[in-house]
Amino acid sequence: MLVLGGTAFLSAAVVELALERGHQVSCLNRGRRRSPAPGAELIAADRDRGEVAYAGATGEWDAVVDVTWQPAHARDAVAVLGGRSAHWAFVSSASVYADHDVPGAEEGDALLPAYGQQGPAQIELYGEAKVACEVACAEAVGDRLQVCRPGLIAGRGDPSDRFGYWPARFARPDSGDVLVPDRSEQWMQVIGVADLARWLVDSAESKTVGTFNLVGDPMPLSAMINRVQHVCGSTAAQVAVDPDWLVQQQVNFWAGPRSLPLWLPSEGYTGFGARSNKAAKAAGLQLSTLADVVKESLGFEQELGVDRERTAGLSRETEAALLAAWSARSDKPVAGPEGQS
């Protein structure tokens, strides 16, 4: 197996699992920040150099896994290696879909237009860039291709700070009241990185092809937050805050600084966290319980420090200021640990 990447989050989990199963694994990356797991071969290469970057990847492969979101990287890789791989797995994203407003949407739904500009894609066009990567892979490897479209991925090594914000928040020893969005009608789904890695290695072994939504089972966001709190053993009170008021206070959606992770706008995102995973389940996808995903995320957050500076979420000071302002302007009741008034 050749993993393009192989040292961070999902690709690292794929490498570790493949090695555990006795496969011969090579990782192609710059080799500057991290080393691949012991037992994996490193092929040092800078994918920004174009097709020449793959000169060290000689021979043939039973399977290749690529996680890039840069169309040039995807095109160059399949141009050089596509003809020498029996199975090509491209990890795309649920962000490729043009419409996020229909719960239960499936893999055949319309996609965004493919990124067609010259040069590297910017993060604002992440979905369009992933579409262009899918197109490049399909044109090069045809019926040897698997495209998997994950949504929210959580677990050890998660660099996004999104899902992990919630177990880290409830795990603080002096947590106090916890600010949550009053969005009981919003759906959300999460897949554990270990489950996604297992899917990719299983698919490589079985040569499973096609396009699949790799997403967890959907549940209301409020129920997900409650379960996180339960697993963390927290008795903190949740304070459910009006979403419109949060917007007025310049709290951001989904991720990033000054955000409430996983919270989404009420318009246009009804189905974002409720896509169908029926096709993947029929092809063998196995999902861990949410409790197990939370435990893994919690362990990782505790190793990093639950009160550390984050790339997503509310800082301790910002949350405290928002709670004080909300209390001064609202007569909403404070909820208990399970969202009960």
NORKA-V85444 format. One record per backbone hydrogen bond with DSSP energy under -0.5 kcal/mol. CO is the residue of the C=O (numbers start at 1). NH is the residue of the N-H. If there is no record, write none. Layout:
# NORKA-V85444
CO_NH + CO_NH
This chain:
# NORKA-V85444
1_3 + 1_26 + 2_4 + 2_65 + 3_5 + 3_28 + 4_67 + 8_11 + 8_12 + 9_13 + 10_14 + 11_15 + 12_16 + 13_17 + 14_18 + 15_19 + 16_20 + 17_21 + 18_23 + 19_22 + 23_25 + 25_41 + 26_3 + 27_29 + 27_43 + 28_5 + 29_45 + 37_40 + 41_27 + 41_43 + 42_44 + 43_29 + 45_47 + 46_49 + 47_50 + 49_52 + 50_53 + 51_54 + 52_55 + 54_57 + 56_58 + 61_86 + 63_2 + 64_89 + 65_4 + 66_91 + 69_71 + 70_73 + 70_74 + 71_75 + 72_76 + 73_77 + 74_78 + 75_79 + 76_80 + 77_81 + 77_82 + 78_82 + 81_84 + 82_85 + 84_61 + 87_64 + 88_90 + 88_146 + 89_66 + 89_91 + 90_92 + 90_148 + 93_96 + 94_97 + 96_112 + 100_271 + 100_272 + 101_103 + 102_105 + 105_276 + 106_109 + 110_98 + 110_99 + 122_125 + 123_126 + 125_129 + 126_130 + 127_131 + 128_115 + 128_132 + 129_133 + 130_134 + 131_135 + 132_136 + 133_137 + 134_138 + 135_139 + 136_140 + 137_141 + 137_142 + 138_142 + 141_144 + 142_145 + 144_88 + 145_210 + 146_90 + 146_148 + 147_212 + 148_92 + 148_150 + 149_214 + 150_94 + 152_191 + 154_193 + 155_158 + 162_165 + 162_166 + 163_166 + 163_167 + 164_168 + 165_169 + 166_170 + 167_171 + 168_172 + 169_172 + 172_175 + 177_179 + 178_239 + 180_241 + 181_183 + 183_186 + 186_221 + 188_219 + 189_152 + 191_154 + 192_196 + 193_197 + 194_198 + 195_199 + 196_200 + 197_201 + 198_202 + 199_203 + 200_204 + 201_205 + 202_206 + 203_207 + 203_208 + 210_147 + 212_149 + 212_214 + 213_215 + 214_151 + 219_188 + 220_224 + 221_225 + 222_226 + 223_227 + 224_228 + 225_229 + 226_230 + 227_231 + 228_232 + 229_233 + 229_234 + 230_233 + 237_178 + 238_240 + 238_335 + 239_180 + 239_241 + 241_182 + 242_246 + 243_247 + 244_248 + 245_249 + 246_251 + 247_250 + 252_260 + 253_255 + 254_262 + 256_259 + 256_313 + 258_252 + 259_261 + 260_254 + 260_263 + 263_254 + 269_272 + 269_273 + 271_274 + 274_104 + 277_281 + 278_282 + 279_283 + 280_285 + 281_284 + 289_293 + 290_294 + 291_295 + 292_296 + 293_297 + 294_298 + 295_299 + 296_300 + 297_301 + 298_302 + 299_303 + 300_304 + 301_305 + 305_308 + 313_258 + 313_259 + 315_319 + 316_320 + 317_321 + 318_322 + 319_323 + 320_324 + 321_325 + 322_326 + 323_327 + 324_328 + 325_329 + 326_330 + 335_238 + 336_339 + 340_336
